[in-house]
């Protein structure tokens, strides 16, 4: 599977309908740029810049549905934290959100 910005948006909308994401007050898709790159250094990234959320997924690193979904879920944790100005951290708060997602979806907590 090769991700596109349209598939990332569709996956985002799907996740937003599921626990725990549906309780997170995540931004509307009109406030997000979904970007696909050939980046070799990261599966995905999240940046909040000039009131725009930018979620990037690497097609070089993510070529399976589950990998794309897990990477997107990881970036949504960062997105949830954008108001706190600590959106880039992988701290205890981040790990608690990752545990919620992993427990809900039956994933390994360490994969997020």
TIVO-2410 file (N, C-alpha, C; in nm, 3 decimals):
# residues 112
REC num residu      c1      c2      c3 atome chaine
REC   1      X   0.085  -0.118   0.000     N      A
REC   1      X   0.000   0.000   0.000    CA      A
REC   1      X   0.089   0.124   0.000     C      A
REC   2      X   0.060   0.215  -0.087     N      A
REC   2      X   0.131   0.343  -0.088    CA      A
REC   2      X   0.037   0.449  -0.034     C      A
REC   3      X   0.074   0.511   0.077     N      A
REC   3      X  -0.016   0.613   0.133    CA      A
REC   3      X  -0.021   0.738   0.044     C      A
REC   4      X  -0.132   0.805   0.050     N      A
REC   4      X  -0.149   0.935  -0.015    CA      A
REC   4      X  -0.210   1.029   0.089     C      A
REC   5      X  -0.210   1.156   0.059     N      A
REC   5      X  -0.271   1.251   0.152    CA      A
REC   5      X  -0.419   1.220   0.172     C      A
REC   6      X  -0.484   1.170   0.067     N      A
REC   6      X  -0.627   1.136   0.078    CA      A
REC   6      X  -0.648   1.015   0.168     C      A
REC   7      X  -0.561   0.913   0.158     N      A
REC   7      X  -0.577   0.797   0.246    CA      A
REC   7      X  -0.545   0.833   0.390     C      A
REC   8      X  -0.447   0.921   0.411     N      A
REC   8      X  -0.417   0.965   0.547    CA      A
REC   8      X  -0.535   1.039   0.607     C      A
REC   9      X  -0.599   1.124   0.528     N      A
REC   9      X  -0.716   1.196   0.577    CA      A
REC   9      X  -0.830   1.100   0.611     C      A
REC  10      X  -0.851   1.000   0.526     N      A
REC  10      X  -0.957   0.901   0.551    CA      A
REC  10      X  -0.927   0.821   0.678     C      A
REC  11      X  -0.802   0.783   0.696     N      A
REC  11      X  -0.763   0.708   0.816    CA      A
REC  11      X  -0.778   0.796   0.940     C      A
REC  12      X  -0.743   0.922   0.928     N      A
REC  12      X  -0.760   1.017   1.038    CA      A
REC  12      X  -0.908   1.025   1.078     C      A
REC  13      X  -0.996   1.041   0.979     N      A
REC  13      X  -1.139   1.050   1.008    CA      A
REC  13      X  -1.190   0.922   1.074     C      A
REC  14      X  -1.140   0.807   1.030     N      A
REC  14      X  -1.178   0.681   1.091    CA      A
REC  14      X  -1.135   0.677   1.238     C      A
REC  15      X  -1.008   0.710   1.264     N      A
REC  15      X  -0.958   0.709   1.402    CA      A
REC  15      X  -1.037   0.805   1.491     C      A
REC  16      X  -1.075   0.918   1.436     N      A
REC  16      X  -1.149   1.019   1.515    CA      A
REC  16      X  -1.286   0.970   1.560     C      A
REC  17      X  -1.333   0.861   1.503     N      A
REC  17      X  -1.462   0.803   1.543    CA      A
REC  17      X  -1.446   0.695   1.649     C      A
REC  18      X  -1.322   0.665   1.687     N      A
REC  18      X  -1.293   0.554   1.777    CA      A
REC  18      X  -1.231   0.603   1.907     C      A
REC  19      X  -1.249   0.520   2.012     N      A
REC  19      X  -1.182   0.550   2.139    CA      A
REC  19      X  -1.034   0.527   2.125     C      A
REC  20      X  -0.951   0.599   2.189     N      A
REC  20      X  -0.978   0.716   2.272    CA      A
REC  20      X  -0.986   0.847   2.195     C      A
REC  21      X  -0.955   0.841   2.064     N      A
REC  21      X  -0.944   0.962   1.983    CA      A
REC  21      X  -1.072   1.047   1.982     C      A
REC  22      X  -1.187   0.983   1.983     N      A
REC  22      X  -1.311   1.059   1.972    CA      A
REC  22      X  -1.336   1.151   2.093     C      A
REC  23      X  -1.261   1.132   2.200     N      A
REC  23      X  -1.274   1.217   2.318    CA      A
REC  23      X  -1.165   1.324   2.325     C      A
REC  24      X  -1.080   1.332   2.227     N      A
REC  24      X  -0.961   1.416   2.233    CA      A
REC  24      X  -0.975   1.556   2.175     C      A
REC  25      X  -1.084   1.592   2.118     N      A
REC  25      X  -1.102   1.725   2.060    CA      A
REC  25      X  -0.991   1.755   1.959     C      A
REC  26      X  -0.972   1.663   1.866     N      A
REC  26      X  -0.870   1.680   1.763    CA      A
REC  26      X  -0.919   1.778   1.656     C      A
REC  27      X  -0.827   1.841   1.585     N      A
REC  27      X  -0.866   1.942   1.486    CA      A
REC  27      X  -0.942   1.882   1.368     C      A
REC  28      X  -1.019   1.966   1.303     N      A
REC  28      X  -1.090   1.930   1.181    CA      A
REC  28      X  -0.988   1.909   1.070     C      A
REC  29      X  -1.022   1.828   0.973     N      A
REC  29      X  -0.928   1.800   0.864    CA      A
REC  29      X  -0.892   1.926   0.784     C      A
REC  30      X  -0.976   2.026   0.787     N      A
REC  30      X  -0.945   2.151   0.716    CA      A
REC  30      X  -0.829   2.227   0.782     C      A
REC  31      X  -0.796   2.188   0.905     N      A
REC  31      X  -0.686   2.252   0.977    CA      A
REC  31      X  -0.556   2.172   0.970     C      A
REC  32      X  -0.557   2.064   0.892     N      A
REC  32      X  -0.442   1.972   0.887    CA      A
REC  32      X  -0.393   1.957   0.744     C      A
REC  33      X  -0.262   1.964   0.728     N      A
REC  33      X  -0.200   1.926   0.601    CA      A
REC  33      X  -0.147   1.784   0.619     C      A
REC  34      X  -0.198   1.691   0.539     N      A
REC  34      X  -0.151   1.554   0.538    CA      A
REC  34      X  -0.048   1.542   0.426     C      A
REC  35      X   0.074   1.505   0.462     N      A
REC  35      X   0.185   1.505   0.367    CA      A
REC  35      X   0.247   1.366   0.363     C      A
REC  36      X   0.279   1.320   0.244     N      A
REC  36      X   0.349   1.194   0.225    CA      A
REC  36      X   0.487   1.228   0.168     C      A
REC  37      X   0.591   1.169   0.228     N      A
REC  37      X   0.728   1.196   0.184    CA      A
REC  37      X   0.802   1.066   0.157     C      A
REC  38      X   0.925   1.079   0.112     N      A
REC  38      X   1.016   0.965   0.097    CA      A
REC  38      X   1.120   0.965   0.208     C      A
REC  39      X   1.092   1.033   0.316     N      A
REC  39      X   1.185   1.048   0.429    CA      A
REC  39      X   1.234   0.912   0.476     C      A
REC  40      X   1.364   0.900   0.498     N      A
REC  40      X   1.424   0.775   0.544    CA      A
REC  40      X   1.448   0.773   0.695     C      A
REC  41      X   1.443   0.890   0.758     N      A
REC  41      X   1.481   0.901   0.900    CA      A
REC  41      X   1.367   0.881   0.998     C      A
REC  42      X   1.242   0.892   0.954     N      A
REC  42      X   1.129   0.881   1.047    CA      A
REC  42      X   1.008   0.821   0.976     C      A
REC  43      X   0.930   0.746   1.051     N      A
REC  43      X   0.805   0.691   0.998    CA      A
REC  43      X   0.706   0.805   0.973     C      A
REC  44      X   0.701   0.898   1.067     N      A
REC  44      X   0.610   1.010   1.055    CA      A
REC  44      X   0.653   1.124   1.145     C      A
REC  45      X   0.593   1.239   1.122     N      A
REC  45      X   0.619   1.356   1.205    CA      A
REC  45      X   0.491   1.435   1.223     C      A
REC  46      X   0.491   1.515   1.329     N      A
REC  46      X   0.382   1.609   1.353    CA      A
REC  46      X   0.446   1.743   1.386     C      A
REC  47      X   0.394   1.848   1.325     N      A
REC  47      X   0.439   1.984   1.353    CA      A
REC  47      X   0.317   2.074   1.359     C      A
REC  48      X   0.318   2.167   1.454     N      A
REC  48      X   0.216   2.271   1.459    CA      A
REC  48      X   0.286   2.402   1.431     C      A
REC  49      X   0.252   2.462   1.317     N      A
REC  49      X   0.323   2.582   1.273    CA      A
REC  49      X   0.224   2.678   1.208     C      A
REC  50      X   0.225   2.802   1.256     N      A
REC  50      X   0.137   2.906   1.199    CA      A
REC  50      X  -0.009   2.861   1.194     C      A
REC  51      X  -0.056   2.804   1.303     N      A
REC  51      X  -0.195   2.759   1.317    CA      A
REC  51      X  -0.234   2.648   1.221     C      A
REC  52      X  -0.137   2.578   1.166     N      A
REC  52      X  -0.164   2.463   1.079    CA      A
REC  52      X  -0.097   2.340   1.140     C      A
REC  53      X  -0.172   2.232   1.144     N      A
REC  53      X  -0.120   2.104   1.188    CA      A
REC  53      X  -0.066   2.033   1.064     C      A
REC  54      X   0.055   1.982   1.073     N      A
REC  54      X   0.115   1.912   0.961    CA      A
REC  54      X   0.151   1.771   1.007     C      A
REC  55      X   0.085   1.674   0.947     N      A
REC  55      X   0.112   1.533   0.975    CA      A
REC  55      X   0.177   1.473   0.852     C      A
REC  56      X   0.298   1.423   0.871     N      A
REC  56      X   0.375   1.367   0.761    CA      A
REC  56      X   0.397   1.217   0.785     C      A
REC  57      X   0.375   1.140   0.681     N      A
REC  57      X   0.401   0.996   0.686    CA      A
REC  57      X   0.499   0.963   0.573     C      A
REC  58      X   0.599   0.881   0.604     N      A
REC  58      X   0.699   0.842   0.505    CA      A
REC  58      X   0.654   0.717   0.432     C      A
REC  59      X   0.639   0.728   0.301     N      A
REC  59      X   0.607   0.609   0.222    CA      A
REC  59      X   0.727   0.517   0.209     C      A
REC  60      X   0.845   0.569   0.236     N      A
REC  60      X   0.965   0.484   0.237    CA      A
REC  60      X   0.969   0.394   0.360     C      A
REC  61      X   0.907   0.437   0.468     N      A
REC  61      X   0.905   0.360   0.593    CA      A
REC  61      X   0.772   0.289   0.618     C      A
REC  62      X   0.666   0.339   0.561     N      A
REC  62      X   0.531   0.288   0.588    CA      A
REC  62      X   0.466   0.241   0.459     C      A
REC  63      X   0.464   0.111   0.439     N      A
REC  63      X   0.404   0.059   0.315    CA      A
REC  63      X   0.293  -0.043   0.343     C      A
REC  64      X   0.260  -0.064   0.469     N      A
REC  64      X   0.152  -0.155   0.505    CA      A
REC  64      X   0.047  -0.077   0.584     C      A
REC  65      X  -0.077  -0.118   0.567     N      A
REC  65      X  -0.189  -0.048   0.632    CA      A
REC  65      X  -0.165  -0.032   0.782     C      A
REC  66      X  -0.128  -0.141   0.848     N      A
REC  66      X  -0.112  -0.135   0.994    CA      A
REC  66      X   0.002  -0.042   1.035     C      A
REC  67      X   0.110  -0.040   0.960     N      A
REC  67      X   0.221   0.050   0.991    CA      A
REC  67      X   0.179   0.195   0.974     C      A
REC  68      X   0.106   0.223   0.868     N      A
REC  68      X   0.056   0.359   0.845    CA      A
REC  68      X  -0.038   0.398   0.958     C      A
REC  69      X  -0.129   0.308   0.995     N      A
REC  69      X  -0.227   0.338   1.099    CA      A
REC  69      X  -0.160   0.362   1.234     C      A
REC  70      X  -0.064   0.279   1.269     N      A
REC  70      X   0.008   0.297   1.397    CA      A
REC  70      X   0.089   0.426   1.396     C      A
REC  71      X   0.150   0.457   1.284     N      A
REC  71      X   0.227   0.581   1.275    CA      A
REC  71      X   0.135   0.701   1.286     C      A
REC  72      X   0.022   0.696   1.220     N      A
REC  72      X  -0.074   0.805   1.229    CA      A
REC  72      X  -0.125   0.819   1.372     C      A
REC  73      X  -0.156   0.708   1.437     N      A
REC  73      X  -0.200   0.713   1.577    CA      A
REC  73      X  -0.094   0.778   1.665     C      A
REC  74      X   0.031   0.744   1.642     N      A
REC  74      X   0.142   0.806   1.717    CA      A
REC  74      X   0.143   0.957   1.696     C      A
REC  75      X   0.128   0.999   1.572     N      A
REC  75      X   0.131   1.143   1.544    CA      A
REC  75      X   0.008   1.214   1.602     C      A
REC  76      X  -0.102   1.142   1.617     N      A
REC  76      X  -0.221   1.204   1.678    CA      A
REC  76      X  -0.202   1.231   1.826     C      A
REC  77      X  -0.116   1.155   1.891     N      A
REC  77      X  -0.083   1.186   2.031    CA      A
REC  77      X  -0.014   1.322   2.035     C      A
REC  78      X   0.081   1.343   1.944     N      A
REC  78      X   0.147   1.473   1.937    CA      A
REC  78      X   0.045   1.583   1.907     C      A
REC  79      X  -0.045   1.556   1.815     N      A
REC  79      X  -0.148   1.654   1.777    CA      A
REC  79      X  -0.236   1.689   1.895     C      A
REC  80      X  -0.273   1.590   1.973     N      A
REC  80      X  -0.357   1.617   2.091    CA      A
REC  80      X  -0.288   1.713   2.187     C      A
REC  81      X  -0.157   1.708   2.192     N      A
REC  81      X  -0.081   1.786   2.289    CA      A
REC  81      X  -0.038   1.923   2.238     C      A
REC  82      X  -0.083   1.964   2.120     N      A
REC  82      X  -0.031   2.088   2.063    CA      A
REC  82      X  -0.062   2.211   2.148     C      A
REC  83      X  -0.172   2.212   2.217     N      A
REC  83      X  -0.208   2.328   2.301    CA      A
REC  83      X  -0.115   2.344   2.420     C      A
REC  84      X  -0.056   2.235   2.464     N      A
REC  84      X   0.032   2.239   2.582    CA      A
REC  84      X   0.173   2.286   2.548     C      A
REC  85      X   0.200   2.303   2.420     N      A
REC  85      X   0.334   2.342   2.374    CA      A
REC  85      X   0.438   2.232   2.399     C      A
REC  86      X   0.392   2.116   2.444     N      A
REC  86      X   0.481   2.001   2.463    CA      A
REC  86      X   0.450   1.891   2.362     C      A
REC  87      X   0.402   1.931   2.247     N      A
REC  87      X   0.357   1.834   2.149    CA      A
REC  87      X   0.470   1.747   2.096     C      A
REC  88      X   0.594   1.790   2.110     N      A
REC  88      X   0.705   1.715   2.054    CA      A
REC  88      X   0.768   1.614   2.152     C      A
REC  89      X   0.716   1.607   2.273     N      A
REC  89      X   0.775   1.522   2.377    CA      A
REC  89      X   0.725   1.378   2.368     C      A
REC  90      X   0.811   1.286   2.411     N      A
REC  90      X   0.775   1.145   2.430    CA      A
REC  90      X   0.791   1.112   2.579     C      A
REC  91      X   0.722   1.187   2.660     N      A
REC  91      X   0.735   1.178   2.805    CA      A
REC  91      X   0.628   1.086   2.864     C      A
REC  92      X   0.612   1.092   2.995     N      A
REC  92      X   0.514   1.006   3.064    CA      A
REC  92      X   0.372   1.033   3.014     C      A
REC  93      X   0.337   1.157   2.990     N      A
REC  93      X   0.204   1.190   2.939    CA      A
REC  93      X   0.184   1.125   2.803     C      A
REC  94      X   0.283   1.136   2.716     N      A
REC  94      X   0.277   1.073   2.584    CA      A
REC  94      X   0.258   0.922   2.600     C      A
REC  95      X   0.338   0.861   2.684     N      A
REC  95      X   0.330   0.715   2.703    CA      A
REC  95      X   0.195   0.672   2.758     C      A
REC  96      X   0.132   0.754   2.841     N      A
REC  96      X  -0.001   0.722   2.893    CA      A
REC  96      X  -0.104   0.722   2.780     C      A
REC  97      X  -0.097   0.821   2.691     N      A
REC  97      X  -0.187   0.822   2.575    CA      A
REC  97      X  -0.160   0.702   2.484     C      A
REC  98      X  -0.033   0.671   2.464     N      A
REC  98      X   0.003   0.555   2.381    CA      A
REC  98      X  -0.053   0.426   2.441     C      A
REC  99      X  -0.048   0.414   2.572     N      A
REC  99      X  -0.102   0.296   2.640    CA      A
REC  99      X  -0.253   0.285   2.619     C      A
REC 100      X  -0.324   0.397   2.624     N      A
REC 100      X  -0.469   0.396   2.600    CA      A
REC 100      X  -0.500   0.342   2.460     C      A
REC 101      X  -0.425   0.391   2.363     N      A
REC 101      X  -0.446   0.348   2.225    CA      A
REC 101      X  -0.412   0.200   2.209     C      A
REC 102      X  -0.297   0.162   2.259     N      A
REC 102      X  -0.252   0.022   2.246    CA      A
REC 102      X  -0.352  -0.073   2.312     C      A
REC 103      X  -0.400  -0.038   2.429     N      A
REC 103      X  -0.495  -0.124   2.499    CA      A
REC 103      X  -0.627  -0.135   2.422     C      A
REC 104      X  -0.671  -0.025   2.364     N      A
REC 104      X  -0.797  -0.025   2.288    CA      A
REC 104      X  -0.786  -0.107   2.159     C      A
REC 105      X  -0.671  -0.097   2.092     N      A
REC 105      X  -0.655  -0.161   1.961    CA      A
REC 105      X  -0.583  -0.296   1.969     C      A
REC 106      X  -0.539  -0.335   2.086     N      A
REC 106      X  -0.468  -0.462   2.099    CA      A
REC 106      X  -0.327  -0.458   2.043     C      A
REC 107      X  -0.264  -0.342   2.052     N      A
REC 107      X  -0.128  -0.324   2.002    CA      A
REC 107      X  -0.029  -0.327   2.116     C      A
REC 108      X   0.095  -0.351   2.082     N      A
REC 108      X   0.205  -0.343   2.178    CA      A
REC 108      X   0.226  -0.196   2.214     C      A
REC 109      X   0.226  -0.165   2.342     N      A
REC 109      X   0.244  -0.027   2.387    CA      A
REC 109      X   0.375   0.034   2.338     C      A
REC 110      X   0.477  -0.049   2.321     N      A
REC 110      X   0.608   0.001   2.281    CA      A
REC 110      X   0.614   0.035   2.131     C      A
REC 111      X   0.515  -0.010   2.055     N      A
REC 111      X   0.514   0.022   1.912    CA      A
REC 111      X   0.468   0.163   1.883     C      A
REC 112      X   0.402   0.225   1.978     N      A
REC 112      X   0.354   0.361   1.953    CA      A
REC 112      X   0.454   0.459   2.008     C      A
***
